[in-house]
Amino acid sequence: MLPIPDEYHLYLKFEKALSNNTIEAYESDLLKLSGYLADAHIPLESAGKEHLRDFIIEISSLGIHPRSQARILSSIKSFYHFLIYKNHIADDPTELLESPRIGLRLPEVLSIEEIDKIVNAIDLSKNEGQRNKAMIEVLYGSGLRVSELIGLQLSKLYIEEGYMLVEGKGSKQRLVPMSTQSVKQIELWKTDRNLLTIKKGHEDILFLNRRGSKLTRAMIFTIVKELALLAGIRKNVSPHTFRHSFATHLLENGANLRAIQQLLGHESITTTELYTHIDVHFLRTTVMECHPLYRRKQLEMEAMDKAEK
């Protein structure tokens, strides 16, 4: 019989089909709890409500951000739900535990002008220039996650139809449209890509480094950060910023929320609804600029300013 931590690992990997990064995060959070309980010689499967409540109070007292506390609690709940599912325990000790209150954190969004600045900051005279331009166009043009961008395969690009088959979280696949600009930049990059010596096992990967291997998440983050800096953009820009911008710009221009959910590969519409909060500012600006009552007030104020001068 497998030890419970090993059994849990297999459960997350094969039954829940979570990514390696998510599994590592869950197990890392569980190690924090395990270390805390070990001081009192309490096995994980024997912990009660009072032990878990004390642990949450402990991490809160350490000054850990409420959002991180909520993530840790989510990992713990997942583990005890697994123990019930596998009949290792009868009662759920996390049932009455409450998540810390966290404010809604709206993701950073780039304007179209800012995205143009980032694209224009790319030096196409460099070997990686065309690759980087194609990556930015795909990130913004199709709203991909960084992991999806890294794993894009040549065999899953349907250039004529303007679609690509993307593998998202939990190995779930979805068809995502490609913009005409994305198609153009990918085709240009493929010309440069053909000049590389491609390592075995990476022949079907679209975006490669100069050594012919798949790019890493860290490398994509570095590329995006450097381009934003070169473009003079002071916002906290990451690959995910382009995904947020993709969704927000679609919503601003009238796209259906369900359609955005499918494009982003969100399992729940609740995740997509975050973008409706971003759109409130856009809606307010639209009313201010276009509604006749606001326009009349603005004109009156402009007339008063001119009279004073």
C-alpha positions in Angstrom: 0.0 0.0 0.0 1.4 3.4 -1.0 2.1 6.1 1.6 -0.7 8.7 1.7 1.5 11.5 0.2 2.4 9.3 -2.7 -1.2 8.2 -3.2 -2.2 11.9 -3.1 0.4 12.8 -5.7 -1.0 10.1 -8.1 -4.5 11.3 -7.4 -3.7 14.9 -8.4 -1.7 13.8 -11.5 -4.0 11.2 -12.9 -7.5 11.6 -11.5 -7.6 15.4 -11.2 -5.2 15.8 -14.3 -3.5 18.9 -12.8 -0.4 20.4 -14.2 3.0 19.7 -12.6 3.2 23.3 -11.4 -0.2 23.1 -9.7 0.7 19.7 -8.1 4.0 21.2 -6.8 2.1 24.2 -5.3 -0.4 21.9 -3.6 2.3 19.6 -2.2 4.4 22.6 -1.1 1.5 24.0 0.9 0.8 20.6 2.4 4.4 20.4 3.6 3.9 23.7 5.5 1.0 22.1 7.4 2.9 18.8 7.8 5.8 20.6 9.4 3.5 22.5 11.8 1.7 19.4 12.9 5.0 17.4 13.3 5.9 19.7 16.2 2.9 18.3 18.0 3.5 14.7 16.7 0.2 14.8 14.8 0.0 12.9 11.5 -1.8 14.8 8.6 -4.7 12.3 8.5 -5.3 12.7 12.3 -5.5 16.5 12.3 -8.7 18.0 13.7 -10.5 21.3 13.1 -8.8 22.9 16.1 -5.3 22.0 14.7 -6.1 23.4 11.3 -7.6 26.5 12.7 -4.5 27.1 14.8 -2.3 26.6 11.7 -4.3 29.2 9.8 -3.9 31.6 12.7 -0.2 30.8 12.8 0.4 31.7 9.1 -1.7 34.8 9.4 0.4 36.0 12.3 3.5 35.6 10.1 2.2 38.4 7.9 1.5 36.1 4.9 -0.7 37.9 2.4 -4.4 37.0 2.6 -4.4 35.8 -1.0 -1.5 33.4 -0.2 -3.4 32.3 3.0 -6.4 31.5 0.9 -4.3 29.5 -1.6 -2.8 27.4 1.2 -6.2 26.8 2.7 -7.5 25.7 -0.7 -4.6 23.2 -0.9 -5.4 21.8 2.5 -9.0 21.4 1.7 -8.1 19.5 -1.4 -6.0 17.1 0.6 -8.7 16.4 3.2 -11.4 16.0 0.4 -9.0 13.4 -1.1 -8.7 11.6 2.3 -12.5 11.3 2.5 -12.8 10.2 -1.1 -10.3 7.4 -0.5 -12.0 6.5 2.8 -8.9 7.3 4.9 -11.1 9.6 7.2 -14.8 9.9 7.9 -15.2 13.6 8.7 -13.8 16.7 7.0 -11.8 18.8 9.4 -11.7 21.7 7.0 -15.5 22.0 6.7 -15.9 25.0 9.0 -12.6 26.7 8.1 -13.1 30.2 6.5 -10.9 31.7 3.9 -9.3 35.1 4.8 -11.0 38.1 3.3 -9.2 39.2 0.1 -10.1 42.2 -2.0 -10.8 41.8 -5.7 -7.5 42.2 -7.5 -8.1 43.3 -11.1 -5.4 42.2 -13.5 -3.2 44.7 -15.3 -4.4 45.5 -18.7 -2.5 47.1 -21.6 -4.1 49.5 -24.1 -3.8 48.8 -27.8 -1.3 51.7 -28.1 0.9 50.1 -25.3 0.8 46.7 -27.1 1.9 48.5 -30.3 4.8 50.1 -28.4 5.9 46.7 -27.1 5.7 45.2 -30.6 7.6 48.1 -32.1 10.3 47.7 -29.4 11.3 44.3 -30.8 14.6 44.4 -32.7 14.0 42.4 -35.8 17.7 42.5 -36.7 18.4 40.1 -33.9 18.1 36.3 -34.4 15.3 36.0 -31.9 13.5 39.2 -33.1 11.0 37.6 -35.4 10.3 34.8 -32.9 9.5 37.3 -30.2 7.2 39.3 -32.4 5.3 36.1 -33.4 5.0 35.2 -29.7 3.6 38.6 -28.6 1.1 38.5 -31.5 -0.1 35.0 -30.4 -0.3 36.0 -26.7 -2.4 39.0 -27.4 -4.1 37.8 -30.6 -5.4 34.5 -29.1 -5.2 35.0 -25.3 -3.0 32.0 -24.6 -1.5 31.1 -21.2 2.3 31.0 -21.1 2.3 27.2 -20.7 0.0 27.0 -23.8 2.4 29.2 -25.8 5.4 27.1 -24.9 3.7 23.9 -25.9 2.3 25.1 -29.2 2.9 22.5 -31.9 3.4 23.0 -35.6 1.2 20.0 -36.3 -1.7 21.7 -34.4 -1.6 24.9 -36.5 -4.3 25.1 -39.1 -3.0 28.1 -41.0 -5.5 27.9 -43.9 -8.5 27.8 -41.5 -7.0 30.4 -39.1 -7.1 28.1 -36.1 -4.8 26.3 -33.7 -5.4 23.4 -31.3 -4.3 24.4 -27.9 -3.7 22.1 -24.9 -4.7 23.9 -21.7 -5.0 23.1 -18.0 -5.7 19.4 -17.3 -4.6 18.5 -20.8 -7.9 19.8 -22.1 -7.8 20.9 -25.8 -9.6 23.7 -27.5 -9.6 25.3 -30.9 -8.5 29.0 -30.8 -8.7 31.4 -33.7 -5.5 33.1 -34.9 -5.5 36.7 -36.0 -4.2 37.5 -39.5 -1.3 39.3 -37.9 -0.5 36.2 -35.8 -0.5 34.0 -38.9 1.7 36.4 -40.8 4.3 36.6 -38.0 4.3 32.9 -37.4 5.0 32.3 -41.1 7.9 34.7 -41.0 9.2 33.0 -37.9 9.0 29.6 -39.5 11.5 30.8 -42.1 14.0 31.7 -39.4 13.1 28.5 -37.4 14.1 26.4 -40.4 17.7 27.7 -40.0 18.0 26.2 -36.5 19.5 22.9 -35.5 16.5 21.4 -33.7 17.1 19.0 -30.9 15.5 15.6 -30.9 12.1 15.6 -29.3 11.5 19.3 -30.1 10.9 19.0 -33.9 7.1 19.8 -33.6 7.5 22.7 -31.1 6.7 26.1 -32.7 8.8 28.4 -30.5 12.4 27.4 -29.9 15.4 29.0 -28.3 18.7 29.5 -30.3 19.8 26.0 -29.3 16.7 24.4 -30.9 15.0 23.5 -27.7 11.6 24.4 -26.2 11.5 27.8 -24.4 11.0 27.9 -20.6 8.4 29.9 -18.7 11.2 32.0 -17.1 12.6 32.9 -20.5 9.1 34.0 -21.8 8.7 36.2 -18.7 12.2 37.7 -19.2 11.5 38.5 -22.8 8.2 40.2 -22.0 9.6 42.2 -19.1 12.5 43.4 -21.2 10.3 44.5 -24.1 8.0 46.4 -21.8 11.0 48.2 -20.3 12.3 49.1 -23.8 8.8 50.4 -24.7 8.8 52.6 -21.7 5.8 51.0 -20.1 5.8 51.2 -16.3 3.0 48.7 -15.6 3.8 45.3 -14.2 3.7 43.4 -17.5 3.9 39.6 -17.7 2.9 37.1 -20.4 -0.5 36.9 -18.6 -1.0 40.6 -19.1 -1.6 40.0 -22.8 -4.2 37.3 -22.0 -6.0 39.8 -19.7 -5.8 42.5 -22.4 -7.2 40.1 -25.0 -10.2 39.3 -22.8 -10.8 42.9 -21.8 -10.6 44.3 -25.3 -13.0 41.6 -26.5 -15.5 42.5 -23.8 -15.1 46.2 -24.4 -16.1 45.7 -28.0 -19.2 43.7 -27.3 -18.1 40.0 -27.2 -20.3 37.6 -25.3 -19.0 36.5 -22.0 -19.6 32.8 -22.8 -17.6 33.2 -26.0 -14.7 34.7 -24.0 -14.9 31.8 -21.5 -14.5 29.3 -24.4 -11.6 31.3 -26.0 -9.7 31.5 -22.7 -10.4 27.9 -21.7 -12.0 28.8 -18.4 -13.8 25.8 -16.9 -16.1 28.1 -14.9 -17.8 31.3 -16.1 -17.1 32.8 -12.7 -13.4 33.1 -13.6 -14.3 34.9 -16.8 -16.7 37.2 -15.0 -13.6 38.9 -13.4 -13.4 40.9 -16.7 -16.8 42.5 -16.1 -15.3 44.3 -13.2 -12.5 45.7 -15.4 -15.2 46.7 -17.9 -16.9 49.0 -15.4 -14.3 51.7 -15.9 -14.7 51.4 -19.7 -18.5 51.7 -19.4 -18.3 54.7 -17.1 -15.8 56.4 -19.5 -18.1 55.6 -22.4 -21.1 57.2 -20.7 -19.0 60.3 -19.7 -17.9 60.8 -23.3 -21.0 59.9 -25.2 -24.1 60.6 -23.1 -25.7 64.0 -24.0 -26.1 65.1 -20.3 -22.4 64.6 -19.6 -21.4 66.1 -22.9 -23.5 69.2 -22.3 -21.9 69.6 -18.8 -18.5 69.2 -20.3 -19.2 71.8 -23.0 -20.5 74.2 -20.3 -17.3 73.8 -18.3 -15.1 74.3 -21.4 -17.1 77.5 -22.2 -16.5 78.8 -18.7 -12.8 78.1 -19.0 -12.6 80.1 -22.2 -14.5 83.0 -20.7 -12.1 83.2 -17.7 -9.1 83.3 -20.1 
